[in-house]
Structures are given as C-alpha cells and as structure tokens.
C-alpha cells in the first residue's frame, strides 16, 4: 500500500472557523486538547468518573507552577476556578484538568458543554494565557492541536489525554459491517454471518460485553449462538478509524411473561474492584448503611448499550445510555437498583418511548429499575402494589410501574421494577412546570433542596411552629400555599399503609415557584407497608406515629410530625381528614378491592419468581415462601380498616361509625362522590364517622340530570352535607334529559405554549347554537379537582366563543384584540395530558375531554406554539382523531383553522387503525371500548385476564371502515366465558387484518 503523508488526513480539518483563538506568545503553557463529552474514553483517577477533561501542555524547557492561575468556561469570568495549591507541569509534559464541578484540586467547579462553549486559561495577574471558543462536540472525540502546542486544531479519535496528539482524525471512519440477525428472541440456536462491503476490512467481535479491539476474536466465518448471549462487533481497516460499535442481544429459548431489558457494557464498568459500580471494590466511600467504604456508594456513571423488549418479544428501543447504582440502604443487598440516564453525550439526550402505557408520557431523561429494595427479601411487588392503589383512588404524586426482567451481558439478573424517577423531569412531564422554577425538597432525616432552594419550605414550617392554625385566617394562609386535598390523601396513604419508615425520612414535596404555586407531596419507598416489617403491621398505630410530639430521631422526630399536628388543631381540616379517611377505607382501601389489586399485580410476576429465586438465593428469604408473603398483604387488607377506625375514634374522641347505604336509581345515569372520591359500587354500605360532616355530591352523566335525594335527605341540591349519628340510606335519583346541539363545547386547548409565544394555558369554549346560554355558576375543572367558578351574569351568545385563561395579562400581551375572556384560573393544564370538565350550575356534566400529548393525540400541540383544535364542534370531542394541531398559534375566539381547511365536508372515515383506551377506567361494572378502522377488515375484539386466559369475545365479524364503540359489562354472562369477573387488571386486544393492539383496563368492585 502506498504510504500517505499525514497531512493528507489533516488538511480537511483545519478548522479556523470552528473557534476563536487568542494566545500569549510569552507563555509556553497552552490548552492542548479537550473533550466536552466523555462517555467511555478515560475515567479520572480520583473519582473514577467519565468526566469532561482539558489537557494543558508545557511546550517550554522549564517547569511551570500553576498555583493562582485560573481556568474558566466563561471568558467574562476569568477567575471562575483558581488553582489554590502548587501544580507543577514539567517541560514537555501534560496535565489533565477535570471539568466535573467537584471544585477541588485539578477538578474544576464547572463542566464543559458539548453544544459549544469557551475555555480560558489566565495567569495570576488575570492576563490571558490561552483561550478557545468551540462549537458542538461529538461524544468520545476530542478536539486538540497538531502538532502539540501548534496553532491548528483537529478532531481526534482515538484521543490522547496526557499524551502526544497523533495524526488520527474522523475523516476516514469505516462504515459499519452488516449482520444477518438483529437482537431478539429466538426459539432455537442461531447462526450469524457478518460481512463488509469494502476490501481489506477485518472484523472483530466479543461476547463478554467488552469493546472489540484487534486483540479480540476475529470474524472468520459464521458465529453460532447456542444460549442467551450478547455480541459486540467492530470493523477495522488500515488508514481508517474503526467503524461504529455494534451491539446485539440474542435470547435463545427464553420463556418469560415479562418485558426484558438487556444491558451490554464492559464488565469492568460493573465488576472491577477499581472502578466497578456494582461491587464493594477498593475505591468506595462509607455511606448508606454500609460499615465501610464501598464502590456502590459512589456517584459513578458508566456507559452502556440498552435494549428493551416488550412482552410480545418485539424490540421496543435500543439506545446508548449511562447507568448508576440507585437507592439508599438497599445498595448493601446483593441485587441493586439501577438508574438509566439518557444524555446527549450518549445519543439523542432523551428516551422517546412510552414505556408506561398507563400514563401519557413518551419522553424520559431517566428511568429507574428498582430491585425491590427492602421488599427484595419478601415479595418484589409490595411497594408497587401500595402505589398502584394510590394511583387508582387518590391524587397523590406517585411513580408509574411495570415489572420487567434484566439481563447484564447476557446473564439473567432477575425481576426489576421499572419506575419513574421523582425529580425535575417528572414534574416537567406530569405538570408542565419549568424545571428552573420549582422547589423540590427531600426529607431524609433532614431537609434539603434537590432543586431550587429550601427558603419557602422553611418559611412554611416556621409559620406552623409560631402560629395558631386553629384560627381560620391562619388556616386560609396555609390553604393558599399547600394543596390541602393532596396533602390529606398523602397522609392517609402513609398512615393506612402503615409506613414505619416515615415521616422523618422518605418524604419529598415540591411547589412551582410562583404566586400560584402550592406544595404537593410525592410518595415513594413503601416497602415497609402492608405488613412489610415489624412496624408496618395491620395493628401498627401509624396515626399515633405521625402525630407524636416526642418521637425518636427515626422514624418520627417532632419536626417531622409538626405540620400534621398543627393542622389537626383546625376544625375544618380535622373534619375533612377524619371523614375522607373513612371514604378511602370504603373505596381505595376497601378489602375486596385491595385483594383484587394484590392478586392481579402479584400474578403478573408469579411465573418469574422461581427463576428469580434461583438467580438470587437470598431474595425472598424472609417468611416461609413467596406465596405466604403475598398472603401477609391480603391479611393486612382484610384487618387494617377496622383497626384504623378504632385508632381514629380513639385519637379524636369519636362515637364510632355508622353505616350509610349509598345508591343510584340507575348507575348508568349518574355517579355519587363522597368528599370528591367516587363511590363505584351501587347500593353499597359505607362506614362513616358519626357526627362528622359528610360531603356528598351527585353527578349526572351526559343525557341525564339529577332530580333529588331520597332517604336521609330529600334535598334537590346535588351537593349536600350530612351529619349522621345512625345507620341510614341515601339514594340519588336521576332522569333522562334530552341532549341538544346547543350544549357548549370544549373547542380548543392550549396546554403548553411555545417559549417564544407564551400566553400561558387557555381553553376555548364554543356555543354552536343560535341562542344565548347563561354560564352563571358553571365550573371548569381539571383532573386534579382544581376548579374555576364562572362568575355571575356570564352569558355566551349563540355561535360565539369564550376563552378561559390562566393569565389574562400574558394572553392580552400577545392577543391585544382578544375579547370575551375570563381569568385568571388558579391552575394550569398538564403538558402530559389530563381530563378537563365543563359542569353546569346544577352539577351536570356538559362536556369532558381527556386529552394527551402523545399516542393517538396530535403531539404537535405540545410546546410548539400550536394548539389542540377540534375539527368540527359537531364531532365527538372525546375521540382523539377528531382533534388536530392548529397552525401557528391557534385561533382563540375564532373558528378553528383545522375546520376551515377541511371545508364543509368533514372527512368522517378515519385515516388509521386505532384502539383507544376504554372509558371509564378503572370501571365497575361497565366500560366502553372504542376503535377505528381505516379499511374494511375481519375484526376480533377479546378480553383476557392477567394470565392471558380469554374472558370474553366482544366482536368477531367483518366490519366496514369507520368508528366503533362496544359496551363491555363485567357481569354480563352473555359476553363472558365465565361468571362475572372479580376485581383486577384485564387486557383487551383488537385484531383487524394484520393490525394487532392491546390495552390494559382495571375493574374495581
């Protein structure tokens, strides 16, 4: 081969336009090379982290002491980081500076930005020694001078931190080889062939997770895979940089009912004594219940390739990511929780996949694989069951959940529960709040701010300590800064579940830093609940624990119980707390319902438990066996309510409970709510505390209206308050009401503005009739029971629009000619999607829309400046396909532009095959399943239980293109293949031609 001059490779990369350079010729020290996105090149020797680095080079003949020199990433702050101690760079030698925000020694107080930034080196007098302004950088590719200390800059791969820069560049990067089989599940051994289109290419591979080098196994023929394993492949050619690294996971004859993760990484990243994150090692720190230094306590992040396979064995996503050990004291257990980080240094910077089907979030910056933590010893699902109950009946901020299994470099690693991480990204995706405008406080034996600051929290706690909360004015102040309903639900969940590892630890609360922001609580780490340890038994008095004035430093020091104690001094709060506790024990924590959830969720992982136990011998060793441990939770569900009623009666000196039978003359015509919690079972007996005000509300469904109450009250008002001291019954009477096209319609939704055109959230209402409609006393509310009450004398004329604004000042600043608007709403809309309702003065539901920012809903309305616009007011606005993202910034107060574009002929046939989420969900006993067909098809719609057994066939026929809705009745023996269904999780599956879709629904009895 002809030998090429190195300048041949370098010339295309003389990148004068990439940077602005200034260098003092009187100095021999210079910025010689740097890497602003270090995923796997070199770990620093002090913290063993893959951090950004800057290489300094002394080109002179004398040593240089950098003491009192400074280095910065912002040339307007030349002394951002000053070297405080002697730092000698010998002649013709290199020094690595770590830009990792550690703020000590050779570790700066800043990090480099891979999107572009500045670096500056200054002498003690503040004079410039060297600077560079650089543009976007690529991961694991450095930018440096060639030759060393020269004026020209090039990209280097491989890089040379602490060594002479070579002639390598990315100009001659080799293309990827072709691989015959992709990652996936295979029923028998497979044979893989690997090839390349270019000549003189050699391909190397590994099967242990390491990155292939020229010392690895050479591809000389096909590769046979007999058992589950991984494969990493790279092509090499003289004069070229190696190809991109290819990574594959092959599952051979694996039998599982759970989705699966595959981590592929250099084994040293997990198991090296020097730098492995999963081992005790030799470079650890003492923390988190360990009795000595442990590697797993370090905040180390390691690069991985991550693949996720759904239950049907399809590859859902494949991405590069970072991984850390996650959790507290559970790190000392053999199996550990992991957190995945999707950063730009590894790839796109976010995971774009809806990994939790039950929530409208399809973008994640991180997720957690939870090991079971304290429940690793018992059931592997206790915390997840406790949170699932909260999800179904309360408004507390909680984590979504899916069980999965994990493989690391092809080795089975057991059951891991997929969870959301409760951080700023969670709040941004669920509440649409700006990450820079929140306070997120963590209480773990002391309070600290994870984001924002602790000032407002301390002010609130000082108020509790110094003021009489029994005084109405002081309680009103607290209600202005605390989401009281959410706080009560949070306390009830912790107390009923018997969390003995709380409230002095495991508590997070947050607020938006705005005049309208209110504190909300996040719930997590419920492993000690539902019989999970000695302090979490059904007979444990956690109400006394949560209100103790002299508790121990763990788990209930006085400062941790102060807020609840002081609030209970207020009669309004105390009555709401007591009676809502009763409500949740009738509904959320009703024993048969809880047992149904326990059986459903434990049943999901039951078939995987034996293999998990084989992998982790010590797991599930407390208790006789896994089934006995699950039975402990069932026993708790049965015994806890009566025990809690006794605790509450004793604590507050109550006269006990009375039974009120709550019913409806027709359960398909309306609903009943007690303290805003729906009573799902008709003619059910409910226990409430005697002589404590009980709030009851009747709610008419569309097409019906509330008439009156029968029984203990004969009121014609849909909202009443009872004060009962004896057993009784209360029946809500509804009757049909003729629906009219004059009904006001939710017509346009702006749930997330563009940052460059921020009007704040707004909703447009439209009156399609020719007559005026009085909106006096109407309500607009979101899914969190936040309510905007229409003022008196508000009339919406025929063929007219009305705008409900969160911030009328912001709206008018961008729409100065906007008229007919109301505000300010004291709440915003979730950018993840939620339910919004319009309710008339008689508490009848006028309109309801459950929108989302992804899935079947047009995601272009999420933060792009476009709005969610109804195609035509006559279409069903409950169906996603009847909405479109507007152009520009929507059409507030005008006909929707998506309507005018369609013209007078609305295209009624759908464009796609779609299976929608059932409504309502959860349901009892009926729900509606809707779907749309773009073409005529043979349609099969079935219902399955959690174990995959067929429960019902709802459709099995040829159908024309169009929209369809099917009523499913869990008590209808004509639909079911068995008797009526018990509470639990079920799946419904639609097959239409080659189209197959499955969704989950929950039956709560």
Secondary structure, DSSP 8 states (H G I E B T S, - for coil): -----HHHHHGGG--GGG-EEEE-TT--EEEEEEES--SSS---TTT----EEEEEEE-SSS-EE-TT-EEES-TT-TTSEE--S--EE-TTEEEEEEEBS--BTTB-S-B--TT-EEEEEE-TTS-EEEEEEE----TT-EEEESSTT-S-EEEESS--TTS---S--STTB----EESS-SEEESS-EEE-EE-SSTT-EEEEESSS----TTSEE--S-EEE-SSEEEEEEEE-TTSB----EEEEEEES---SSEEEEEE--HHHHH-TTT-SSS--SS-B--TT-SS-BGGGS---EEEEEEEE-TTS-EEEEEEEEEEEE-SGGGGSSS-EEEEE--TTTSSSSB-S---TTSS---BSEEEEE--GGGGGTTS-HHHHHHHHHHHH---B---EEEEEEEETTEEEEEEEEE---SHHHHHHHH---GGGEEEEEESSSEEEEES-SHHHHHHHHHHHHS-TTSHHHHHHHHHHB-HHHHHHHHHHHHHHT-SS-SSSSEEEEEESSTT--BEEE----TTTTTTSGGGSTT--HHHHHT-SS--SSS--HHHHHHHHHHTTSHHHHHHHHHHHHHHHHTTT-HHHHHHHHHHHHHHHHHHHHHHHHH-TTTT-SSS-HHHHHHHHHHHHHHHHHHHHHHHHHHHT---EEEEEEEES-TTTEEEEETTEE--STTEEEEEETTS-EEEEEEE-TTEEEEEEEES----SSEEEE---S-EEEEEEEEE----TTSEEEEEEE-S-BTTB----EEEEEE-SSS-EE-TT-EEEETT--EEE--TT-EE-TTEEEEEES-HHHHHHH-TT--SEE---SS---TTEEEEEEE-TTSBEEEEEEEESSTTS-GGGSSSS--EEES-TTS-TTSGGGEEE-STT--TTS--HHHHHHTTS---S-SS-EE---BSSSBSSEEEEEEEESS-EEEEEEEEETTS-EEEEEEEEEE-SEEEEEEEETT-TTTBSSSS--SEEEEEEEEETTEEEEEEEEE--
